[in-house]
Amino acid sequence: MKTSKDYTTHFKVGNADYGLITVPKGTRTTNMTAMGIDEDYNFVADVSWVKPHEDGTKQYGLLHDLKYYGINVPKSYVEH
């Protein structure tokens, strides 16, 4: 599965507020949760679209939070 169009959402985890994040069209998603497959969830599975900071360093905090907390993309933005 992948996103059928860009999806923009406000991404905040605990005290880390990343502001508006746009998941680009064509990003792979997964139904895998900690409890197994759940068709009600479409988590971002590919974070290669995350751009580095202006100084060229990776955004390790954002990459970590995307991997372990995830962004759930609504079904209307996902194609099979």
N, C-alpha and C positions, 0 to 999 in steps of 0.2 A: 504494500500500500504506500501511497505517497500523497503529498498535499496537491490539490488541484488548482490552488491559487494561493497567493500570499496571505498569511494569517498574522495579524498584529495583535499583541496582547500586552498588558502590564505584567511584568514578571518580578515578583517579590518573594523572597524566601527568608523568613526570620527578619533580621535587621538589614539584610542585603537587599536593597531596592535597585534593580537594574533598569527601571523605567520601561519604556515601550520597546518590545522586542518584536521583530518581524521575521517569521519563519518563511523562507522563500518557497515559491511554487516548485514542486518536484522533490521536496525533502521527504526522505523515507520515514515512515511511522511504523509503530508496532502496537499490538494489543497485549503484549506481555506485561504483566504486573507482578508484584512480589508474591501473589497468590496463584499465579498461572495466567492463562489466556482469559481475557475479559473483553468481549466485543464492544462494551460501552466506553472503552478507553482507546485513544489513538495518540500514544506518546511519541514525541520526536525521537527517532532512532539514529539520526545522522546529524552531527553538529559541525561538519566540515565548513559550513557557511559562516560560522562565527569568525568575525574579523579581529585581527590583533588590535591592541591599544594603539593610540597615535604614535607612541614611541617604539612600536614594533614588537613589544613583548606580548606573549599570550595572555588571555584573560582566564587564568586558572580558576578563579572563584566562580565565574560564570559557567565555565565548562564543567566544573564539579557539580554545581547546582543543577545544571541541565541533565547531567547523567544520573544523579541520585534523587532528584525531586521531579524533574521533567516538566514539560509543557504538554498538556492534554489538548490536542487540536480537535475542535468540534467536527462531527461527522460530515457536516455540510462542506467542509474544506478538504475532505479526503476522498480519493478515488482508489478503487481496487485494481 
